[in-house]
Structures are given as C-alpha cells and as structure tokens.
Amino acid sequence: MVARFRVKIKNRSGLHARPAAIFVSACRKYKSSIVIHKENRSADAKNILQVLSLGIDQGDEIDIVIEGEDENEASKDIKHLLEKHLPEIDR
C-alpha cells in the first residue's frame, strides 16, 4: 500500500534552511520511503540536499508519497508537520 497526499506550503521561507532540516529530521524517524514531488522533479525526503534542491517556496504545492511498513503513521505525522507546525517556523 502507498500513502499519497498533496500539501500547499504555508511557511514564509518554504522548505529552506531550518524548516527543511526539521522536515528531513521528522522523515528520518520512519522506515518507509518518503518522496517529495514538485512539478516534474522529485527528491528523497530524508536527504537534506535533495529537498533543498527542489527550491520549495511558500505557496508551492508538493506531493508526498510514502511507502513502507509505517506509512500510515508517517503520513499522518508528516502531513500534520507540513500543515500545522512548519507555518509557525521562520528562518
């Protein structure tokens, strides 16, 4: 089974610097594969350099695909982080 969801980034600094580090750290807690898709590019959500290379800015919509044994828990937590927690974080 695969978990998929789309999120609009609300954080003023997008997924750059500190918010990206928090996001990657959260993703690394899970055994499942977590991939971010922005337009026609994708990145391993557990790799900070790949996440930063996507240049995700405020207002961008990204798709998250999670596959593995803890995908349901990971999906719930990552979605909550992106929608509720990261908007509060500024550079």
Secondary structure in CASP SS format (residue, H / E / C, confidence):
PFRMAT SS
TARGET T0000
AUTHOR 0000-0000-0000
METHOD secondary structure of the structure
MODEL  1
M C 1.00
V E 1.00
A E 1.00
R E 1.00
F E 1.00
R E 1.00
V E 1.00
K E 1.00
I C 1.00
K C 1.00
N C 1.00
R C 1.00
S C 1.00
G C 1.00
L C 1.00
H C 1.00
A H 1.00
R H 1.00
P H 1.00
A H 1.00
A H 1.00
I H 1.00
F H 1.00
V H 1.00
S H 1.00
A H 1.00
C H 1.00
R C 1.00
K C 1.00
Y C 1.00
K C 1.00
S C 1.00
S E 1.00
I E 1.00
V E 1.00
I E 1.00
H E 1.00
K E 1.00
E C 1.00
N C 1.00
R E 1.00
S E 1.00
A E 1.00
D E 1.00
A C 1.00
K C 1.00
N C 1.00
I H 1.00
L H 1.00
Q H 1.00
V H 1.00
L H 1.00
S H 1.00
L C 1.00
G C 1.00
I C 1.00
D C 1.00
Q C 1.00
G C 1.00
D C 1.00
E E 1.00
I E 1.00
D E 1.00
I E 1.00
V E 1.00
I E 1.00
E E 1.00
G C 1.00
E C 1.00
D C 1.00
E H 1.00
N H 1.00
E H 1.00
A H 1.00
S H 1.00
K H 1.00
D H 1.00
I H 1.00
K H 1.00
H H 1.00
L H 1.00
L H 1.00
E H 1.00
K H 1.00
H H 1.00
L H 1.00
P H 1.00
E H 1.00
I C 1.00
D C 1.00
R C 1.00
END
